[in-house]
């Protein structure tokens, strides 16, 4: 797996120039998770985002009692965890591996480092995060109140 190839195909990094993509690939760290392993728990402090390299993750929220409510399943080239970078708040859901999963992680510090040398590319990342959050909000609104 070449980190640059994964980053170049992620919608999170659309509109970035090749040198910017290369720098992000240098900053990103690869993690592997086994089936059922938790990437992060609802309530954890959010300080990084993840790009899915291989496999799928399930996003769930705590439900009544000890149960969980499934929200969605994500796969390559999708990303998650970006909300914690935007609002610096606790994770709003739990993410766990469905089968074997490989993820690239970029921390808030990685993105600050990137911003210092690539301000325009950083702006594109923020715009892409906003687009993603907007699409997810529209989807949630449609599920809560489907059109008549």
Secondary structure, 3 states (H helix, E strand, C coil): CCHHHHHHHCHHHCCCCHHHHHHHHHHCEEEEECCCCEEECCCCECCEEEEEEEEEEEEEEECCCCCEEEEEEEECCCEECHHHHHHCCECCCEEEEEEEEEEEEEEHHHHHHHHHHCHHHHHHHHHHHHHHHHHHHHHHHHHHCCCC
